[in-house]
Amino acid sequence: MQASLEQQAAEPSARAERAAARLARADAYADLSNYTFKQRLAIRAIARFAYLLVKFIGGTTRFKVEGWEHWAAIRRAGLQPIYACWHDRTLLSVYFWRRRGMVVMSSPSFDGECSARFQQHFGYGIVRGSSTRGGAGALVEMVKLVRAGRPAGFTIDGPRGPRYEAKMGALLLAKKTGCPILPFSINPEHFYAASSWDRFQIPLPFTRAHVRIVPPIYVPTDADEELLNAKRDELQRALDSLNN
């Protein structure tokens, strides 16, 4: 039973992959008419290159997983996880949780559009918005999609930081949907740290990576501001513990 559960969680079934691909296609690409011709070419080229690079890195990574039982408990309850990790762990996270029909928020910018199209290659649905631009409307859309049965994902300190500081988006989504937040981290043994605000991790091919999943965090549908802040502190502590 445990082996089959881990296999189901680690590798989506062919049926799940086909369903995720259909859902990703249904999430229409944003209109690129606001970008120049060179920018449109660059967006498509960067997204394609990033997809091929991450597919290669992820395909050669040896994953060791701790905490599948927390994922399984959510699914047994008939709920969808709201995945939450730090922004610097995005690369392997996109690969590991691919083709599950997950919806994620992407900022309406050049960088955000590159990221959105890269993730769509892996079967993700994209809702465009961020904590600084269009966030309220994007959250409403994510509520609808999670209630319709799709999991969601947040880089909880993105898109611009501060680094390792949990924001409120995932907690508000959990309150509105009744689905729990599932904090996790994927820590590669060998990686290059970029000189960006989050020290973004680019794992080296053929590395090992430790996937750690901790108990889910539930947010009551009637949670007030005080309780939401307490739950954010709980999420902060959970993600901080995964850095060790």
N, C-alpha and C positions, 0 to 999 in steps of 0.2 A: 504493500500500500504506500509506504513512504517513498520508495523508489519511483513508483508511477506518478505520485504527486509532484516530486521534484522535477521529473521529466516534463510533466505537463506545464509546470510553471516556468521552467528554463527555456523550453522550446515550444512556441505556439504550434498548434496543429495546422495541417494543410487547410482545413476548413476555416480556422481562425484567420490564417494568412489571407485567404481569398476574401473573407468578409472585411478584414481591415483594409485591403487594397480598394475594395468598392467604396468603403466609407471615406477613405482618403481622397479618392477621385471625386466624391460628392462634395467635399470641401473645396469649392472652386478657388483657383489661384486668384490672388488679388490682381486688379487691373494695374499694369505697369506703365500706363500712358503718362504718368507724372515723371517718369524717369527718361533720361536721354537714351538714344539708341545704344551707345556704348555701355551705359549702365545696365540696360536690359540684357545685353550680351554677357556682361560681367556677372550679373545675378545668376543667370542660368549656368554659366561655366563654373562659378564658385560652388554652387549647390551640387553640381554633378561631381566635381572633383572631391568635395568633402564627403559625399556619399561613398564614392569608391575607396577613398582613404580609410574611412571609418569601417566600412565593410571588411577591408583587409585587416586592419588592426584588431577589430572585434573577432574576426574569424580565426585569428592566431592566438587570441588571449585564452588562458586557462582560468576559468572562473571557479572559485570556491564559495559556496553559499551558506550563510548562517541565518536562520530565522524564517524558513519557509512556512512554519506553522502559523505565523502571524498573517501572512498572505492568505493561507488556506482558510483561516477562521473567518475572514471577511467574505470570501467567496461562498463558504458554507451558509453564511447568513443571508445570502442572496443580494449582497451589496457590491458596489464597485469601489476599488481603492482610489483615493486621491493621493497619488505618489508625490513625495516631497524630498528633495535633495538640495545640496548646495550647487551654485552655478558652476563652480570649477570642476564638478564631476559630470558635466553634461555629456561629454563625448561617449564614454562607455555606457552611460545610462540609456542614451538613445538606441544604441545597438542592443543592449541586453533586454530591454522591454519592447522591442520592435514588433510590429505586425499584430498588435492587440486592439487596434481601433482607438488608441488613447488620443485624447484631445489635449493640446497644450496652447498656451498663450504666447504670441510672438509680437514684438513691438512693430508698429507701422513705420519702418525706416529702411534704409538700404541694407544695413547689417541684419535687421530683423527679417527682411524678405529673403536674404540669402539663407538664413537659418531656417525659415519656414519651409522653403522649397527643398532644402537638404533633408529635413525631417519627414516631409511628405514622401520622399523616396523610400523611407522605412515604414510607411503605412500609418503615419500620424495624421490626425486631423488638426487643422490650425484655426484658432480664433485670434484675430488680430486686435491687439490692444496691450497696454502695459500699465504699470503703477503710475505712470506720468502722462500717458496719452491713450484715451479711449478705454480706460480700465473698467469703468462702471458698465458700459455697454457690453464689453467682452465678458465680464463676469456673468451678466444676465444670460448671454448665449451659452456659456459653459454650464450654468445651472440647468438649462433646457436639455443639453446634450447628456449630462450625467443622469438626470431624471429619466432620460430615454434609454439608459443602459450602457453608456460609454464611460470607461475610466478616464481620469484626468491626471495631468502631471504639472507640477510647479517646480521651477528652480527658485527656491524660496527667498534668496537674497538678490535675485535678478530684477531687471536687466542691468542695473548700474551700481548695485551695492547700497549701503556699505557691505563689505565682505563679511560673511558669516553672521549676518543680522537678519533674523526671520521677519518677514513681512506678513501682512494680514490676509492676503488673497485666498490662500488655501483654507484658512479658518472660516472665512465668510462662505466659501463654497460648501464646506462641510456643514455649516449651520443651515444653509438653505436646502440641502439635499438629504441630510441624515446619513450620508456616507462618511466613513472615517478617513482621516489622514494617515498614510502609511509612510513614516520616515525611513529612509534607507540611504546607504552610501555604497559606492563602488570605489575601492581604493587599490589602484594598481601599484605593484612593487616598483616598477621602473617607468618613469615618465619625464617628459620635458615640461617645465613650468614656464608659461609665457609671461611676458612683461606687461600683462594687462592688470586692470584693477583687482581682479579676482585670482590672479596667478593661475590662469586656466591650465588644466592638466591635459597634456597630449601623451597618452600612453605609448610606450615603445612596442613594436610588434613582438609577439611571442612572450610577452610578459605574463605573470600571474596577477590575478586581481581578486580581492576579497570583497564579496558582496555581503553586506550586513543589513538585515531588516529587523527593526525593533517593533515592540507592540504598538498597535494603532491608537490614534488619539480621536476620541469622539467629542463632538461639539453639540450640545443640546440645541434644539431648534428655537428654544426661548432664551438662549444665552444673551445676557446684557453685556454692556461694554466692559464691566469689571471682570466677568467670567471670560469674555473673549481675550482680554489681556492676560489673564491667568493661563489660558490654553496656549496663547502664543509663547509665554514663558516656558510652558511644558514642552512645546515643540522645539524651542530654542535649546533646551537642555538635552532633548533626545538627539538632535542633530549634532550638538557639540560633542556628545559622548561617542559619536561615530567617527569623529576626527582622530580619536586616539588609537 
